[in-house]
């Protein structure tokens, strides 16, 4: 699939507006693309609002070039050139009540001003006329952009009552743009935070991915905590000892400021690494369920990952990736003294860059040095035949040599691989001889 080209996407968005205007309809850019443009950012996509009905939009652009997936809410997707993607064209509307806390029970087509009033935040309630190059602002969004404020449109309790996910979005926008959250909007979130439980796991996870992947993740987590939302989406966070009003600026020997510092130190825009750092010092909510083996900080955090992955319905690779980071942290933080076979296996994993970004964040905050990460990066410069030489033997080679197959083959192959990486053996014959010696019965101890 061809990547979307920003210039082409913008031109197509202009063309859609122009074509609707030429057909006699009102037409404006709406929402996030207007906000981003005014902030000097490249819009990720463009939305168009119009007084044309969905059927009129489809008739104008053609049935083969439109999709009616959101027609029940007045939204039609208009397909552009491959380089431009598609444009969501929505009819100006006002919404009825939201019985499920997510979707309006019904919609009625309306005017641009009414359409602006039903949106979530003032900075998202702006329109822009790309043909006349002017902003249309019914909600004070331009002033809030200038002042750096995220404010609900109208009554914040009503806005959040309509769609509970807007509470998480308020936090994300505030952190991402480095804005302040309007006090009345924050108070409304605190009063209604418990209502977030009606939102689907998938929608919550989508917001958390975007928050934790962004460099402002520490600010987002602080605001989630201050607003009461963190205890809903991640109740395990309440197991971290904290004093009231502790922030990222607090002493690093305190667990809550330390967690925030770790999030702040992560350079990669990586949700999985951020999740592992966030839960690193958390405990499971149900410690009465015995862990497998002795409980350590790592195993405790791993059990938290499992619980969060189930709650948010995370992808298997996200779950497994976070578990690996926690399990292998100590080996990478002490890389110069980690046995080479153990370290080598970590260095050749596909997600080594994530592992190093995670380790670097921890080392920079807790160790005051990233020498171990530098050591790993130096080892990654080794020639492939030295960093990851082909195994000397396989299980089939051992069987061909007359060794009886069994559960021990796995440990035999690992022992052979260790000896190869340590330079104790270098040929297939030496590998088979080592396997035979390991299988040879040991004489009784004297």
C-alpha positions as CSV (number, residue, x, y, z in Angstrom):
1,X,0.0,0.0,0.0
2,X,1.4,3.4,-1.0
3,X,2.2,5.8,1.8
4,X,0.1,8.9,2.2
5,X,1.8,12.0,1.0
6,X,1.0,15.0,3.1
7,X,0.9,17.4,0.2
8,X,-1.4,15.1,-1.8
9,X,-3.7,14.6,1.2
10,X,-4.0,18.3,1.7
11,X,-4.7,19.0,-2.0
12,X,-7.4,16.3,-2.0
13,X,-9.0,17.9,1.1
14,X,-9.0,21.2,-0.7
15,X,-10.5,19.6,-3.8
16,X,-13.3,17.9,-1.8
17,X,-14.3,21.3,-0.3
18,X,-14.2,23.0,-3.7
19,X,-16.3,20.3,-5.3
20,X,-19.0,20.5,-2.6
21,X,-19.0,24.3,-2.9
22,X,-19.4,24.2,-6.6
23,X,-22.4,21.9,-6.1
24,X,-24.0,24.6,-3.9
25,X,-23.2,23.2,-0.5
26,X,-21.4,24.7,2.6
27,X,-18.1,22.9,3.2
28,X,-15.3,23.4,5.7
29,X,-12.4,21.6,7.2
30,X,-13.2,20.6,10.8
31,X,-11.6,19.3,14.0
32,X,-8.1,18.1,14.5
33,X,-6.7,19.1,11.1
34,X,-7.6,22.7,11.9
35,X,-6.1,22.5,15.3
36,X,-2.9,21.0,14.1
37,X,-2.5,23.5,11.3
38,X,-2.9,26.4,13.7
39,X,-0.3,24.8,15.9
40,X,2.1,24.6,13.0
41,X,1.9,20.8,12.9
42,X,1.3,18.6,9.9
43,X,-2.2,17.3,10.1
44,X,-2.3,13.5,10.1
45,X,-5.6,13.5,8.2
46,X,-8.4,15.9,7.1
47,X,-12.1,15.9,8.0
48,X,-14.6,17.9,6.0
49,X,-18.0,19.1,7.4
50,X,-20.8,20.1,5.1
51,X,-24.6,20.7,4.9
52,X,-24.9,18.1,2.2
53,X,-26.6,14.9,3.4
54,X,-24.8,11.6,3.2
55,X,-26.9,10.6,0.1
56,X,-26.0,13.9,-1.5
57,X,-22.3,13.4,-0.8
58,X,-22.5,9.9,-2.3
59,X,-24.3,11.2,-5.4
60,X,-21.8,14.0,-5.9
61,X,-18.6,11.9,-5.6
62,X,-20.1,8.6,-6.9
63,X,-20.9,5.3,-5.2
64,X,-17.7,3.7,-6.4
65,X,-15.6,6.4,-4.8
66,X,-17.4,6.6,-1.4
67,X,-18.0,4.3,1.6
68,X,-21.1,4.6,3.8
69,X,-19.6,2.9,6.9
70,X,-20.5,5.9,9.1
71,X,-23.7,7.0,7.3
72,X,-25.8,6.4,10.4
73,X,-23.9,9.3,12.0
74,X,-23.8,11.4,8.9
75,X,-20.3,10.4,7.8
76,X,-19.2,9.3,4.3
77,X,-15.7,8.3,3.4
78,X,-14.6,9.8,0.0
79,X,-11.8,7.9,-1.6
80,X,-9.0,9.9,-3.2
81,X,-5.8,9.0,-5.1
82,X,-3.6,6.4,-3.4
83,X,-1.1,9.1,-2.4
84,X,-3.9,11.1,-0.7
85,X,-5.9,8.5,1.1
86,X,-9.5,9.2,2.0
87,X,-11.5,12.1,3.5
88,X,-14.2,11.7,6.1
89,X,-17.1,14.0,5.0
90,X,-19.6,14.6,7.8
91,X,-22.9,16.4,7.7
92,X,-23.3,19.2,10.2
93,X,-25.3,17.7,13.0
94,X,-26.6,17.9,16.5
95,X,-26.7,14.8,18.7
96,X,-29.5,13.5,20.9
97,X,-28.8,11.7,24.2
98,X,-26.0,9.2,24.6
99,X,-27.5,6.2,26.4
100,X,-24.4,4.0,26.1
101,X,-21.9,6.7,27.0
102,X,-20.4,6.5,23.5
103,X,-22.8,6.9,20.6
104,X,-25.7,9.3,20.2
105,X,-29.1,7.7,20.3
106,X,-29.9,9.7,17.2
107,X,-28.6,12.5,15.1
108,X,-30.3,15.5,13.3
109,X,-28.6,17.5,10.6
110,X,-28.0,21.1,11.6
111,X,-25.8,24.1,11.2
112,X,-22.1,24.7,11.5
113,X,-22.5,26.4,14.9
114,X,-24.7,23.6,16.3
115,X,-22.2,21.1,15.0
116,X,-19.3,22.9,16.8
117,X,-21.3,22.9,20.1
118,X,-21.6,19.2,20.1
119,X,-17.8,18.5,19.8
120,X,-15.6,17.7,22.7
121,X,-13.0,20.5,23.3
122,X,-12.7,24.0,22.1
123,X,-9.4,23.3,20.3
124,X,-11.2,20.6,18.3
125,X,-14.3,22.6,17.6
126,X,-12.8,24.9,15.0
127,X,-13.6,25.1,11.2
128,X,-11.3,26.3,8.4
129,X,-12.2,27.5,5.0
130,X,-9.3,26.4,2.8
131,X,-10.6,28.4,-0.2
132,X,-10.7,31.7,1.6
133,X,-8.0,30.8,4.1
134,X,-10.0,31.8,7.2
135,X,-10.8,30.2,10.6
136,X,-14.4,29.9,11.7
137,X,-14.6,29.8,15.5
138,X,-17.9,29.4,17.4
139,X,-16.4,28.1,20.7
140,X,-13.3,30.2,21.5
141,X,-10.9,27.5,20.3
142,X,-8.4,30.0,18.9
143,X,-8.0,31.8,22.2
144,X,-7.5,28.5,24.0
145,X,-4.9,27.5,21.5
146,X,-3.1,30.7,22.1
147,X,-3.3,30.3,25.9
148,X,-2.5,26.6,25.8
149,X,-5.6,25.3,27.4
150,X,-7.7,22.2,26.9
151,X,-11.3,23.1,27.8
152,X,-14.5,21.2,27.2
153,X,-17.1,22.9,25.0
154,X,-20.1,24.1,27.1
155,X,-20.8,22.0,30.3
156,X,-17.9,19.6,30.8
157,X,-20.0,17.1,32.7
158,X,-22.4,17.0,29.8
159,X,-19.6,16.5,27.3
160,X,-18.1,13.6,29.3
161,X,-21.6,12.2,30.0
162,X,-22.0,11.9,26.2
163,X,-18.8,10.0,25.7
164,X,-16.8,8.8,28.7
165,X,-13.6,8.3,26.6
166,X,-13.4,12.1,26.2
167,X,-11.9,12.1,29.8
168,X,-8.9,10.2,28.6
169,X,-8.7,12.3,25.4
170,X,-8.6,15.4,27.6
171,X,-5.5,14.0,29.4
172,X,-3.8,13.0,26.1
173,X,-4.3,16.4,24.4
174,X,-3.1,18.2,27.5
175,X,0.1,16.2,27.7
176,X,0.8,15.9,24.0
177,X,0.6,19.6,23.4
178,X,2.1,20.7,26.7
179,X,-1.1,22.6,27.6
180,X,-2.9,23.1,30.8
181,X,-6.2,21.4,31.6
182,X,-9.0,23.8,32.4
183,X,-9.9,23.6,36.1
184,X,-13.6,23.1,35.5
185,X,-12.9,20.4,32.9
186,X,-10.5,18.7,35.4
187,X,-13.1,18.9,38.2
188,X,-15.7,17.2,35.9
189,X,-13.3,14.4,35.1
190,X,-12.6,13.9,38.8
191,X,-16.3,13.7,39.5
192,X,-17.0,11.2,36.7
193,X,-13.8,9.2,36.5
194,X,-15.6,6.1,37.8
195,X,-17.8,6.2,34.7
196,X,-14.9,5.3,32.5
197,X,-15.6,1.6,33.2
198,X,-18.4,1.6,30.6
199,X,-15.9,2.3,27.8
200,X,-14.7,-0.7,25.9
201,X,-11.2,-2.1,26.6
202,X,-10.2,-1.6,23.0
203,X,-11.0,2.1,23.1
204,X,-9.2,2.6,26.4
205,X,-6.1,0.7,25.1
206,X,-6.0,2.8,22.0
207,X,-5.8,6.0,24.1
208,X,-3.2,4.5,26.5
209,X,-1.1,3.4,23.5
210,X,-1.0,6.9,22.2
211,X,-0.3,8.5,25.6
212,X,2.5,6.1,26.5
213,X,4.1,6.0,23.1
214,X,4.5,9.8,23.1
215,X,7.5,11.6,24.8
216,X,5.1,13.4,27.1
217,X,4.1,10.1,28.7
218,X,5.3,11.0,32.2
219,X,3.1,14.2,32.2
220,X,0.2,12.1,30.9
221,X,0.5,9.6,33.7
222,X,0.8,12.3,36.3
223,X,-2.4,13.9,35.0
224,X,-4.1,10.5,34.9
225,X,-3.2,10.2,38.5
226,X,-4.3,13.7,39.5
227,X,-7.7,13.3,37.7
228,X,-8.6,10.0,39.3
229,X,-8.4,8.1,35.9
230,X,-5.3,6.1,36.6
231,X,-6.9,4.1,39.4
232,X,-9.6,3.1,36.9
233,X,-7.5,2.1,33.9
234,X,-4.5,0.8,36.0
235,X,-5.6,0.1,39.6
236,X,-2.2,-1.6,40.2
237,X,-0.6,1.8,40.1
238,X,-2.2,2.5,43.5
239,X,0.2,-0.2,45.0
240,X,3.2,2.1,44.4
241,X,3.9,4.0,47.6
242,X,3.5,7.7,47.3
243,X,3.1,10.9,49.2
244,X,0.3,13.3,48.3
245,X,1.3,15.6,45.5
246,X,4.5,13.8,44.6
247,X,5.6,14.6,41.0
248,X,8.3,13.7,38.6
249,X,10.5,16.3,40.3
250,X,10.4,14.3,43.5
251,X,13.5,12.5,44.9
252,X,14.5,9.4,42.8
253,X,14.7,7.3,45.9
254,X,10.9,7.5,46.1
255,X,9.0,4.9,44.0
256,X,6.4,7.2,42.4
257,X,8.8,10.0,41.2
258,X,11.2,7.2,40.2
259,X,8.5,5.6,38.0
260,X,7.7,9.0,36.4
261,X,11.4,9.7,35.8
262,X,11.9,6.3,34.1
263,X,9.0,7.2,31.7
264,X,10.5,10.6,31.1
265,X,13.9,9.1,30.3
266,X,12.6,6.7,27.6
267,X,13.8,8.0,24.3
268,X,11.9,5.6,22.0
269,X,8.3,6.3,21.1
270,X,7.4,2.8,22.1
271,X,4.2,1.7,23.9
272,X,5.6,-1.7,25.0
273,X,8.7,-0.3,26.6
274,X,6.8,2.5,28.3
275,X,4.3,-0.1,29.7
276,X,7.1,-2.2,31.2
277,X,8.6,0.9,32.8
278,X,5.3,2.1,34.1
279,X,4.4,-1.2,35.9
280,X,8.0,-2.0,36.9
281,X,7.4,-1.3,40.6
282,X,3.7,-2.2,40.8
283,X,2.3,-5.2,42.6
284,X,-0.6,-7.4,41.5
285,X,-4.0,-6.5,43.0
286,X,-4.5,-10.1,44.2
287,X,-1.2,-11.1,45.9
288,X,-3.1,-14.0,47.5
289,X,-2.7,-15.8,44.1
290,X,0.6,-17.5,44.5
291,X,3.3,-16.7,41.8
292,X,5.2,-19.4,40.0
293,X,8.3,-19.7,42.0
294,X,9.8,-17.1,44.4
295,X,8.3,-13.6,44.1
296,X,10.7,-10.9,43.0
297,X,10.2,-7.3,41.8
298,X,10.5,-8.7,38.2
299,X,8.0,-11.5,38.6
300,X,5.6,-9.2,40.5
301,X,5.7,-6.7,37.6
302,X,5.3,-9.5,35.1
303,X,2.1,-10.6,36.8
304,X,0.9,-7.0,36.6
305,X,1.6,-7.0,32.8
306,X,-0.5,-10.1,32.4
307,X,-3.4,-8.5,34.3
308,X,-3.1,-5.3,32.3
309,X,-2.8,-7.2,29.0
310,X,-6.0,-9.0,29.8
311,X,-7.9,-5.9,31.0
312,X,-6.9,-3.8,27.9
313,X,-7.0,-6.8,25.6
314,X,-3.5,-6.1,24.3
315,X,-2.0,-7.8,21.3
316,X,0.0,-10.9,22.1
317,X,3.2,-9.3,20.9
318,X,2.7,-6.3,23.3
319,X,2.2,-8.6,26.2
320,X,5.2,-10.8,25.3
321,X,7.4,-7.8,24.6
322,X,6.8,-6.2,28.0
323,X,7.3,-9.5,29.8
324,X,10.7,-10.0,28.0
325,X,11.8,-6.5,28.9
326,X,11.2,-7.2,32.6
327,X,12.7,-10.6,32.5
328,X,15.9,-9.6,30.8
329,X,16.5,-6.2,32.5
330,X,19.2,-7.4,34.9
331,X,21.2,-9.2,32.2
332,X,21.4,-6.1,30.1
333,X,22.0,-3.7,32.9
334,X,25.0,-5.8,33.9
335,X,26.0,-6.6,30.3
336,X,29.8,-6.5,30.8
337,X,29.6,-9.2,33.4
338,X,26.8,-11.2,31.9
339,X,28.0,-14.5,30.5
340,X,28.5,-14.0,26.7
341,X,26.2,-16.9,25.6
342,X,23.4,-15.3,27.7
343,X,24.1,-11.8,26.4
344,X,24.6,-12.9,22.8
345,X,21.2,-14.5,22.7
346,X,19.7,-11.1,23.8
347,X,21.7,-9.1,21.3
348,X,20.5,-11.0,18.3
349,X,16.7,-10.8,19.2
350,X,14.6,-8.8,16.7
351,X,13.6,-6.3,19.4
352,X,17.1,-5.5,20.6
353,X,16.6,-1.7,20.0
354,X,13.6,-1.7,22.2
355,X,15.5,-3.6,24.9
356,X,18.4,-1.2,24.8
357,X,16.1,1.9,24.9
358,X,14.3,0.4,27.9
359,X,17.7,-0.5,29.6
360,X,19.1,3.0,28.8
361,X,16.1,4.7,30.5
362,X,16.6,2.7,33.7
363,X,20.4,3.0,33.7
364,X,20.3,6.8,33.2
365,X,17.9,7.2,36.1
366,X,19.1,4.5,38.6
367,X,22.7,3.9,37.7
368,X,23.8,7.3,36.6
369,X,25.7,5.6,33.7
370,X,24.8,4.0,30.5
371,X,28.1,2.1,30.2
372,X,26.3,-1.3,29.9
373,X,24.2,0.0,27.0
374,X,27.3,1.3,25.3
375,X,28.9,-2.1,25.8
376,X,26.0,-3.8,24.1
377,X,26.1,-1.4,21.2
378,X,29.8,-2.1,20.8
379,X,29.1,-5.8,20.7
380,X,26.4,-5.2,18.0
381,X,29.2,-3.9,15.7
382,X,30.8,-7.4,15.7
383,X,30.9,-9.2,12.4
384,X,27.8,-11.4,11.9
385,X,29.9,-14.6,12.0
386,X,31.1,-13.6,15.4
387,X,28.0,-12.1,16.9
388,X,25.7,-14.8,15.6
389,X,27.6,-17.7,14.1
390,X,25.5,-20.6,12.6
391,X,24.9,-23.4,15.1
392,X,27.4,-26.2,14.8
393,X,24.7,-29.0,15.0
394,X,21.0,-29.5,15.0
395,X,18.8,-32.1,16.6
396,X,18.9,-34.1,13.4
397,X,22.7,-34.1,13.5
398,X,22.6,-35.6,17.0
399,X,20.2,-38.3,15.9
400,X,22.4,-39.1,12.9
401,X,25.3,-39.5,15.3
402,X,23.4,-42.2,17.1
403,X,22.3,-40.2,20.1
404,X,18.8,-41.2,21.3
405,X,16.3,-38.4,20.9
406,X,14.5,-37.1,24.0
407,X,13.7,-34.2,26.2
408,X,17.4,-33.8,26.9
409,X,18.1,-32.7,23.3
410,X,17.1,-29.1,24.0
411,X,19.5,-28.7,27.0
412,X,22.2,-30.5,24.9
413,X,21.8,-28.0,22.1
414,X,21.9,-25.1,24.5
415,X,25.1,-26.5,26.1
416,X,26.7,-26.9,22.7
417,X,25.7,-23.4,21.7
418,X,27.2,-22.0,24.9
419,X,30.5,-23.9,24.3
420,X,30.6,-22.6,20.7
421,X,30.0,-19.0,21.7
422,X,32.6,-19.3,24.5
423,X,35.1,-20.6,22.0
424,X,35.5,-24.0,23.6
425,X,34.4,-25.9,20.5
426,X,34.5,-24.9,16.8
427,X,33.5,-27.9,14.7
428,X,30.6,-30.2,14.2
429,X,32.7,-33.2,15.4
430,X,33.6,-31.4,18.6
431,X,29.9,-30.5,19.2
432,X,28.8,-34.2,18.8
433,X,31.6,-35.3,21.1
434,X,30.6,-32.8,23.7
435,X,27.0,-34.0,23.5
436,X,28.1,-37.6,23.9
437,X,30.2,-36.7,26.9
438,X,27.3,-34.9,28.5
439,X,25.0,-38.0,28.0
440,X,27.6,-40.4,29.4
441,X,26.6,-41.7,32.8
442,X,28.5,-40.0,35.7
443,X,30.5,-42.3,38.0
444,X,29.1,-42.6,41.4
445,X,30.5,-40.0,43.8
446,X,33.1,-41.5,46.2
